[in-house]
Amino acid sequence: MSVPVLQTSDGRPAGFCLVGAPGTDRDLLRLAHRIALWSETFSA
């Protein structure tokens, strides 16, 4: 799963690529959501 976090000074996107073990889909989604909320603090 790719989670966009911010944009570089020249406008290119930067983020995280998350990979989880089989059967951890919900945990991966929770982590992605937490990262997305965290990244919002930088765009304000």
C-alpha positions in Angstrom: 0.0 0.0 0.0 1.3 3.5 -0.8 0.6 6.3 1.6 1.3 9.8 0.3 2.8 12.0 3.0 4.0 15.3 1.6 5.3 17.0 -1.5 8.9 18.0 -2.0 9.8 21.7 -2.6 9.6 21.1 -6.4 6.1 19.5 -6.1 6.9 15.8 -6.3 5.0 13.5 -4.0 6.8 11.6 -1.3 5.4 8.9 0.9 5.7 5.4 2.4 5.2 2.0 0.8 3.8 -0.4 3.4 3.9 -4.2 3.1 2.3 -6.5 5.6 2.4 -10.2 6.3 -0.5 -12.3 5.1 -3.6 -11.8 7.3 -2.6 -8.4 8.6 -4.7 -6.3 6.2 -6.6 -4.5 8.9 -3.4 -3.7 10.8 -1.9 -2.3 7.6 -4.9 -0.2 7.0 -4.8 1.2 10.6 -1.2 2.0 10.2 -1.8 3.8 6.9 -4.6 5.8 8.5 -2.4 6.8 11.4 0.4 7.9 9.0 -2.1 9.9 6.9 -3.4 11.7 10.0 0.2 12.4 11.1 1.1 13.8 7.7 -1.8 16.2 7.9 0.1 18.1 10.6 2.7 19.1 8.0 0.3 20.3 5.4 -1.5 22.8 7.7 
